[in-house]
Amino acid sequence: MAVKPPSTCHALALSAAESNGSFQAGAIYSLINHGNSLDFEWDVVTGISFGAMNAAIVGAFPKGQNVQMSEYLTNTWGKMNN
């Protein structure tokens, strides 16, 4: 009888603070577009404050649409004004 390896749950937790929101978007974009996007398919996404806004966007895209999600996320932050 073959032994099934334990499944892995990948989580993304995003912190609070105004300046972190755009930084997080850029970091997510860079991870996905300059690494193996399959390594960054999260099963659980959570955040606080601006991190929660980013988590909502990340969670709205199904797995396999990482590039589209990262582009939407950075475009959203790029359109914001102070």
Number of C-alpha atoms within 10 A of each C-alpha: 3 4 5 6 6 6 6 7 9 12 13 14 12 20 17 14 11 11 9 15 22 19 13 19 24 17 14 23 22 13 14 21 14 9 11 10 17 12 10 17 20 16 13 13 19 17 16 14 15 19 23 18 17 26 23 14 16 25 16 10 15 12 14 12 13 21 15 12 22 23 16 17 23 20 12 14 15 11 7 8 5 2
